[in-house]
Amino acid sequence: MRKISYDPLWKKLIDAKMTKTELAKACGVSRTTIAKISKNESVCLDVILKICNVLDCNVTDVLSILPEGGSDTSSRSQVK
């Protein structure tokens, strides 16, 4: 089964100089939802749309779909 990686989101947040807490507030989502995203867990598509609206970007700017059996080789960014 393919997996989701939100590494593009963390890079986007660094570029925007925005923290995870600021993102949660701007999107109107809970910190629990942001924690799920931090663990590369699935979230509702509405959440992804809210993030894209706040960051003024496309879905491909905040997530990627990893190939089956593959892993994301990029290092995880530490955004607080």
Buried (B, 14 or more C-beta within 10 A) or exposed (E): EEBBBBBBBBBBBEEBEBBBEBBBEBBEBEEEBBEBBBEBEEBEEEBBEBBBEBBEBEEEBBBBEBEEEEEBEEEEEEBE
